[in-house]
Amino acid sequence: PQAHFAVGNAFLGEAGGRNAAVRKNNSQISAAAKRRRASAALARKKAIAAAANRKIALSNSLTAKAETSLDADKFDLAIADFRAALVQNPKNARAKLGLSEALTEKGIQVAGDDNNDASIPYFDEAISLDENNAAAYGKLGAVYDAKGTNDKAAANYQKAIALDKDLVGLNGPLGLIYIETGEIAKAEDCSHNLDLAGIDTIDSRNLRGLILYKKNMNAEALAAFDRSLQLDGRNVLANFY
């Protein structure tokens, strides 16, 4: 029995040794696998960063190209390249503002002197890209004004005037809208703003005439409309009133 147990104990000791070696090997294999995963993750991060850098570089290059087209009044090309720049890098603020400017210029071109309402989508998108785009608000107001959509015209004129003091002249058409909607006090404010800015145009003179007319100051209104006709003898509004 003693001999039997001695052999058994020797066998168990040998098996225990093998198990310990297996555990050690497994630990080493797991550590190696972890190192490979870490190495692969680092390589992925480097690849992603490199790709991002390439996209940023391409976006900047497209932006510069678009700006050159915009300066040359090639608005369609500028719009296309600004859009492509934003596809590569949606955070490209320069491309975003540039696209807003290009869309505004294209909208003004489409609107023309007759304020064609086909230009509205250009101005809407321009404003969505830059909420401080005063020119887009101003021309959009003129387009809605031509359509007789007084509420939208007035809202856009107001935003344009608030954003850019150089657009104070828009108080003229804005005041005429207020006359049409019966808001005489607001129309007087617009007229006052024009006077303060030293603006003397057909719109400013007609606005003054209409305010006086609405207040039943007919002699003064006639004088104001006469002053309008000195600038443009064929002006329909001044002749009518």
Beta strands, then each sheet from edge to edge (+ up, - down):
end
